[in-house]
Amino acid sequence: MRNGKGAAWVPVIQFTNCRILRGRKLLREDLWVRGGRILDPERLFFEERLVADEQRDCGGCILAPGFIDVQINGVHLEGPFISREKRGAHPEAHLRSFEANAFDDVLATYGSLDNVRIVTLAPELGRSHEVIQALTARGICVSLGHSVADLRAAEEAVQSGATFITHLFNAMLPFHHRDPGIVGLLTSDRLPPGRHIFYGMISDGTHTNPAALRIAHRAHPQGLVLVTDAIPALGLGNGRHTLGQQEVEVDGLTAYVAVCLATLSSSRACSLCLQGTKTLSGSIAPMDVCVRHFLQATGCSVESALEAASLHPAQLLGLEKCKGTLDFGADADFVVLDDSLHVQATYISGELVWQVEEAKQ
């Protein structure tokens, strides 16, 4: 029977002619949505005796869980408790270390930690383990990055509660056969029982060589989380853009530190400026670009590439029951992709929020 349209009526939408990423497979099934959640059609038919109010033909496209970029979705505090040697584009004058009251230093620096999901810190800093324990006790994910830590320090940080690595290979000691540093966590045998380490990879074609992507993926595929490391210049085109107190120069998919804005109001050069440098200052590649590059570089399956941008980050944040999945009962957040994995449309809570121009016509 058709749905009644009383005061509490909510339409059922059936997305047809599509392939759904579910259970690590692309399935030729329809996707049913009502009230911002994904429905079980059997329960709809046999228990509620209802059918769809609206059908939308997806033209054979892929429906995948909405991409989650843990570098920018939610609040990720990256710095200032990081290594001076591996600070990247972070201005040196603002870097901090932990003093006697380590966690009080965190609160004094950040203020309220409400809504904070991830904090990146360098585990070699003194008293960092106190901070890791305090943050994880509050349900905040601690990530290791911008660091010169050796493997032992990294393992001790994980034993204290750290679960993530910020943009693996970037802003950390390079892999060495005698001491692989933070990279060695991917295959370490000194992690707590049941502890699963995740790691971010910037798969934009600039930050990480394809061979490095393959090494990481083959060593620990279940922990790989694609991140864009995007800055505000994403989508604004080539030229100079602002990043905090610095200007960055965008050229194609690459962004470099260009100038510290402090020099613009000072007659003398700022000692912290990196004018005309080749210091990478984040990325401007959108997530679907990272997914396609990762797929090409590693030769993994389409399903694995998409899960690295959806399911894995959701698992890292403990949201896998409602995000990063198209299972029944999950939030109806998903992207529509063509066969070459270009995004055609984006849905949030079952509502269309973006669509390619050609599809609007």
N, C-alpha and C positions, 0 to 999 in steps of 0.2 A: 504494500500500500504506500501511497505518497505520504510525505511527512505532513502532520498537522501544523498549522501556522498560528498557534496560540501566542499568548504573551511571551512565553519562554522559548519560542521556536528559534532554533539555530540551524542554518542550512548545512546540508551534507554535500561536500564537493568531491567528485570522483575524477582523478587525473588518470586519463587513459592513454594507450599507445605509448608506453614508456618502459624504461628499464630502471628498476629500483635497486639501489645499493643497500642490501640487507643481509646480515649474517655473513659478511665477507664475500658475497656473491652479487652479481648483477642479475636480477630476476625480472622476467617479463611478466609483471603484475601491475595492477592498478594501485594507485595510492588514494586512500580515502581519508578525508579531513573534515573535522567538525569542531568548532569552538577553539581553534588553535592547536588541536591535538590530532594525532594520527589514530585512525579507527581500525578496529578489527572488523572486516566486512562480514565475517560469519556471524558474529554477535549482532551486528546491525540487522542482518537478514532474518536470522532465526529467533533472536530474543526480542528485538524491538520491531521486527517485521517492517523495516523501512528500506527505502532505496535512495539513490542520490537525487538531490534537488537540482544539481548542475553537473554537467560533464565538461571537462576541458581536455581536448586532444593535444598531447605533447609532441606530436610529430616524430615519434621514435626516439626522442631525446633521453638522456640519462638524468635521473633524479637522485641526487646525492645529498647527504646531510649538509647543512650549512657549514661553511668553512669557519674555523675558530683560530684566530691568530693570537696566541698567548703573549706576544710582544705588545699588542695594542688592545685586544679585547679584555675588558675589565681593567683593573688598576695593577700595572706591573711597575714596581719601583726598581729601576736599574741605576745603581749609584746612589750616594757618593761613597759608599763603603767598599771601595774597589782598589785594585793595585795601580800605583802611579805608573809603573812600567807598561801596563796593559790597559791604560785608560781609554785608548781609542780617541773618539771625538769629545770625550768628557773633559771640560776645562780643569786643569790641574789645581787651580786655586780653590775649587769647591770640594775637593776630595776630603774624606774624613776617615779617621780610624776610631776604634772603640776604646773608650777610656775606662776608668774603674767601674762605673755604673753603666755597663755596656748597653743594656736594653733601654735605659733611660736616655742614652745618646740617640738611639733610634727614634724614640718618641719625640725627643727635642728637635730632631731633624725633620721628621715626616709629619709630626702632629698626629691626628687621629688616624688609626689604621682601619677604620671602617671601610668596607668595600675593597680593601686591598687583597688581591689574590696571590701575587707573586712578589718576592723581594730577591733581587740578585745581589750577592756579596762575594767577596774574595775570602775563601776559607782560611788562608794563611794569616789573616789579620788576628792579632791577639784578642782573646775573649770572644771570638766569633762563634764558638760552640755554645756559649751561654745564649747568644742572640738566636742561633738556629733553634735551640730548644724552646725558647720563649715564643718565637714566631710560630713554630709548628704547633705548639700548645694552643694557639689561637686560631688554628685552622688555616694558616697562611703557608703557601708553598714556598720553600726556600730553594733558590737556584744558585748554582756555582758559576761564576763567570768574571770576566775582566780580571784575570788572576794569574799569578805565577806559582800556584800551588803544585807540589809534587803529588804523586799518586797516594802516598800515605795520608797526607793532609786532606785530600779529596775523600778518601775512604772514611776517615774519621768524621768528616762533615756529614756523610751519608749515614753513618752510625748515629749521629746526633739528630738526624731527621731530614736532611736535604734530600730532595727527590728529582731535581731537574738540573740540566746543564744549559746555560745560556749560550746560544749560537756556537755549537761545537766547532772547534778548530780556530775560530776567530777570537782574538783578544785573550789568548791563553798560551802557555808554553807549547811548543810543537812536540809532537810525538817523538820519543827517543826510546830506543830498545832497552836501555837500562832503567829508565824511569819514564813511563809513558804519560805522566802527569794526569790531568783531569780526563783526558781521552781514554786512559786505561780503565775508567769506571765501566765502560761498555762491556768488558770481559772480566772484571774483577771477581775473585772468589772470596772476598772479604766483606761482602755486603751482608746486612742482617737477613736472616731467613725470611723469605716472602717479600722482601723489599724489591720494588721494581723501579729501576732508574729510567727516566725519560731524558731526551736531549733534543734541543732545537737545532735545526739545520736551515741556513739561508740558501735556498736553492734558486738563486737569481742569475746564475751564470757568471757572477763576478766575485762574490765572497768566498765561494767554495769550488774547488776544482772538481770536475766530474769523477775523477778517480777517488777523491776523498769521500764524495757522496757514496760511491759504491762500497768503499771499505767500511764506512759506518753502517750502511744498510745491511750488508752481509754479516757484520759482527753482531748487530742487535736490532733487527727490523721492527720488533714489537714496541721499541721505545722511541722510534724516530718521530719527531714532531716537526712538521714544516712550519717555518715562521717567515714573515716577510722582512722583519726589522724595519718596517716602513717609517718614514719621517713625513712631516706635513707637506713636503714637496711632491708627494705621490699624486700623480694625475695633473700636475701643473705645467709640465713641459720643461724643455731645456732652459737654462739660464740660472740666475742667482736667486736663492730663496733663503728665508730666515729659519734657523734652528736654534731656539733659545737666544743666547747672546752671540751667536755665530752666524755667518753667512755660509751657505753651501752652494757649490757649483754643480748643477745637474747636467749631465751629458749622456743622453740615451737612458740606459737603466742604471747608471752609476752616479753616485753623489759623493763629492769630496768636500772636506772643510776648505773654505776659501778665505774667510777673514773673520776675526773677532770684532763684533760691533763696538767693543770698547774703544777701538782705534778711531772710530768715526767721530768721537767726541773728545778726543785727546790729541794734543800736539805731538806726543811722543808715541812710539810704537809700543803696543802692549806686549810684554815679554811672553805671554801665553798664546799669542796668535800663531796660526799656521798658514800664513798667506800663500796662496798658490800651491798648497800641498797636495799630496796624493793620499792623504789620510781619509779612509772611507768613513762616512758619517751616516751609516744606515743605508737602507735600500729604498728604491722607489718602484720595485716590481710588485704588482698585485699578486694575490695568492694563486690565481689560476695560472699565471706565468710560472710561478714556482712549482706548481703541480706538474705542468707539462715538461719543464726542464728536468725535474726529478725523474719522471717516467722515462724520458729519453736517456738520461745519464745512467740510470741503474738497470734498465731493462726489466723492472718489476711489472707486476700486473696493474691494470687500470684500477682495480679494486684497492690494491695496496697503496697506490699513489693518492687516491681520494681519502682513504682512511687516515693517512698521515696528516691530512689537513682537517680532519673532522673527528673521527673516533679517538685517535690517540691524544690530542689535546684535551678532549672531554674527559678521558680517563685520568689524565694528569691532574685535572682540576676537580675530579670526583663528581662529574656531571653526566656520566655516561648513561644514566637512566633516562635523562630527558633531553640531552644534547648530543650531537655527534652520531646520532643513530636515527633510523626511520622505523624502529620497532613500534609495535602498537602501544599507545599511551604516551609516546614521546612528544615533545613539542614539534609542531609542524614547521620547523625551520629548515629550508632546503634550497638548493640551487638546481637550476635546469641547465644542462650542458649538452653541447653537440658532440659528435663522435671524436672531434679533435680536442675536446675538453675546454672549449671556450664557453664562458658563462653566457647563457641566453636570457635568464631571468632569475630573480631572487625572491623568495617568499619568507616572510617572518610571521609566525603564528598563523600560517595558512593564508596570509594576505600578500598579494603581489606588491612589492615595494620598488622593484627595478626591472626594466626590460630593455633589450637591445632595440635600437631605433627601428630596424627593419621589421621587427615583430609588431611594432605599434601601428604600422601602416595598414 
